Amino acid sequence: MSYNNNTSYWNERWAMVKPEIETLGKTYHFSDYGRIKSINKETGAEKFLKGCQLPQGFILVNIFLKDRSRKRFYLHKLIAEEWIEKDHEGQSFAVHIDRNMENNHYGNLKWMSQAEMTIFMTKHGVFDPQKRKRNPNYKLNPARVQLIRKRLKESKNRKKMIAKEFNISLEHLKKIEKREMWGWVEELK
């Protein structure tokens, strides 16, 4: 749900974000409807914020602190911590029930443990542990590591050139050679 107008909704509750360090010039408030606003400490002027949407869909909010640093908060987690009770201690994940990461209304959030979340995601087709694959954009996979080791054995290839060819650091290459990384990958025959 996208709530962008500047008036409060009927029965909308607001809570203040309380970072460890005092904020710079503004106070930040979030509502149970999934909205966030800043209020200027001097003028009292309110400004509704959008936050930043991550590739996973979550809304991230940056809060600027007096020491000129910033603190980041997930909006759904702020809302869940303020208005949703946990059923038991192990619940540390605030999950969107309708799987729409933009819908941060408190009625759409629920606390879950890692196991509960995996079951929920599997049941709703978001996560299938049987079909879990590595990201194809990773720089290395077992076949590429085998090829690196083969090239390292061939004395005519310099380590710097091999690292550049595979887009990895020289340190990473040395750890592969010493089997500190990817030690479980067998040699090419």
C-alpha positions as CSV (number, residue, x, y, z in Angstrom):
1,M,0.0,0.0,0.0
2,S,1.3,3.4,-0.8
3,Y,0.2,6.2,1.6
4,N,1.7,9.5,0.4
5,N,-0.7,12.3,1.3
6,N,0.2,14.6,4.2
7,T,-2.8,14.0,6.5
8,S,-3.1,11.3,9.1
9,Y,-5.6,8.5,8.4
10,W,-8.4,7.6,10.8
11,N,-7.0,5.7,13.8
12,E,-3.4,6.0,12.5
13,R,-0.9,5.7,15.3
14,W,2.5,7.4,15.2
15,A,5.7,6.5,17.1
16,M,9.0,8.2,17.2
17,V,12.2,6.6,15.9
18,K,14.7,6.5,18.8
19,P,18.3,6.0,17.6
20,E,21.1,5.8,20.2
21,I,22.4,9.3,19.2
22,E,20.3,12.4,18.9
23,T,19.1,13.3,15.4
24,L,20.3,16.2,13.4
25,G,17.7,19.0,13.1
26,K,14.7,16.7,12.8
27,T,12.7,14.0,14.6
28,Y,11.5,11.0,12.7
29,H,8.1,9.3,13.2
30,F,6.6,6.2,11.6
31,S,3.0,5.0,11.6
32,D,1.2,1.7,11.9
33,Y,0.0,2.3,8.3
34,G,3.6,2.1,7.0
35,R,4.4,5.7,6.5
36,I,7.3,7.8,7.8
37,K,7.8,11.5,8.3
38,S,10.3,13.9,9.6
39,I,9.4,16.9,11.7
40,N,11.8,19.9,11.8
41,K,12.8,20.6,15.4
42,E,12.8,24.4,15.0
43,T,9.8,25.0,12.7
44,G,7.7,22.0,13.3
45,A,7.2,21.5,9.6
46,E,6.3,17.9,8.6
47,K,7.7,16.2,5.6
48,F,6.6,12.7,4.5
49,L,9.4,10.5,3.4
50,K,9.5,7.7,0.8
51,G,12.7,6.0,2.0
52,C,14.7,3.9,-0.4
53,Q,13.5,0.7,-1.9
54,L,16.1,-2.1,-1.9
55,P,16.3,-4.6,-4.8
56,Q,14.6,-7.2,-2.5
57,G,11.7,-4.8,-2.2
58,F,12.2,-3.6,1.5
59,I,11.9,0.1,2.3
60,L,15.0,1.4,4.0
61,V,15.0,4.7,5.9
62,N,18.1,6.8,6.5
63,I,18.1,8.9,9.7
64,F,20.8,11.6,10.0
65,L,22.4,11.9,13.4
66,K,24.0,14.8,15.3
67,D,27.5,13.4,14.9
68,R,27.0,13.7,11.1
69,S,26.6,10.0,10.6
70,R,23.5,8.2,9.6
71,K,21.5,5.2,10.9
72,R,19.5,2.9,8.6
73,F,16.3,1.2,9.6
74,Y,14.0,-1.2,7.8
75,L,10.6,0.4,7.9
76,H,8.7,-2.9,8.3
77,K,11.0,-3.9,11.2
78,L,10.4,-0.6,13.0
79,I,6.6,-1.1,12.7
80,A,6.7,-4.7,13.8
81,E,8.9,-3.9,16.9
82,E,6.4,-1.2,17.9
83,W,3.0,-2.7,17.3
84,I,3.3,-6.5,16.9
85,E,3.9,-8.9,19.7
86,K,6.1,-11.9,19.3
87,D,4.6,-15.3,20.1
88,H,7.9,-16.7,21.4
89,E,11.6,-15.7,21.9
90,G,13.1,-17.1,18.7
91,Q,11.1,-14.9,16.4
92,S,13.5,-12.3,14.9
93,F,12.1,-11.9,11.3
94,A,9.3,-9.5,10.5
95,V,7.6,-11.0,7.4
96,H,5.1,-9.4,5.0
97,I,2.0,-11.7,5.0
98,D,0.9,-10.8,1.5
99,R,4.6,-10.9,0.3
100,N,4.3,-7.3,-1.0
101,M,7.3,-5.6,0.6
102,E,5.8,-2.1,0.0
103,N,2.8,-2.9,2.1
104,N,4.1,-2.1,5.6
105,H,0.8,-1.8,7.3
106,Y,1.0,-3.4,10.8
107,G,-1.8,-5.8,9.9
108,N,0.3,-7.2,7.1
109,L,3.4,-8.0,9.3
110,K,4.1,-11.0,11.4
111,W,7.1,-12.1,13.5
112,M,8.6,-15.5,12.6
113,S,11.5,-17.6,13.4
114,Q,13.9,-18.8,10.7
115,A,12.2,-22.2,10.5
116,E,8.7,-20.6,10.4
117,M,9.8,-18.2,7.7
118,T,11.2,-21.0,5.6
119,I,8.0,-22.9,5.9
120,F,6.0,-19.8,5.0
121,M,8.1,-19.0,2.0
122,T,8.0,-22.6,0.8
123,K,4.2,-22.8,1.2
124,H,3.7,-19.5,-0.8
125,G,6.1,-20.5,-3.6
126,V,8.7,-17.8,-2.7
127,F,11.4,-20.3,-1.7
128,D,11.9,-23.9,-2.8
129,P,14.8,-25.5,-1.0
130,Q,14.9,-28.3,-3.5
131,K,15.6,-25.9,-6.4
132,R,18.1,-23.7,-4.6
133,K,20.9,-22.7,-7.0
134,R,23.9,-20.5,-6.7
135,N,23.7,-17.1,-8.3
136,P,25.0,-17.4,-11.9
137,N,26.7,-14.1,-11.6
138,Y,29.2,-15.3,-9.0
139,K,32.8,-14.8,-10.1
140,L,33.8,-18.4,-9.2
141,N,32.2,-21.8,-9.3
142,P,33.9,-25.3,-8.9
143,A,34.6,-25.5,-12.7
144,R,36.4,-22.1,-12.8
145,V,38.4,-23.0,-9.6
146,Q,39.6,-26.2,-11.3
147,L,40.6,-24.2,-14.4
148,I,42.5,-21.7,-12.1
149,R,44.4,-24.5,-10.5
150,K,45.2,-26.0,-13.9
151,R,46.6,-22.6,-15.0
152,L,48.6,-22.2,-11.8
153,K,50.3,-25.6,-12.5
154,E,51.3,-24.4,-16.0
155,S,54.4,-22.3,-15.1
156,K,54.0,-20.0,-18.1
157,N,51.0,-18.1,-16.6
158,R,51.8,-15.4,-14.1
159,K,49.5,-15.2,-11.0
160,K,48.7,-11.6,-11.7
161,M,47.4,-12.4,-15.2
162,I,45.3,-15.3,-14.0
163,A,43.7,-13.2,-11.2
164,K,42.9,-10.5,-13.8
165,E,41.5,-13.1,-16.2
166,F,39.1,-14.5,-13.6
167,N,38.3,-11.0,-12.1
168,I,39.6,-11.9,-8.6
169,S,42.2,-10.4,-6.4
170,L,45.8,-11.8,-6.1
171,E,45.1,-12.6,-2.5
172,H,42.1,-14.7,-3.4
173,L,44.1,-16.5,-6.0
174,K,46.8,-17.3,-3.5
175,K,44.2,-18.7,-1.1
176,I,42.8,-20.9,-3.8
177,E,46.3,-22.2,-4.6
178,K,47.0,-23.0,-0.9
179,R,43.5,-24.6,-0.7
180,E,42.5,-22.1,2.1
181,M,39.5,-21.3,-0.1
182,W,37.7,-23.8,-2.4
183,G,39.7,-26.6,-0.8
184,W,37.0,-29.2,-1.4
185,V,37.2,-28.8,-5.2
186,E,39.0,-31.7,-6.8
187,E,41.8,-31.2,-9.3
188,L,41.1,-31.4,-13.1
189,K,42.3,-34.7,-14.6
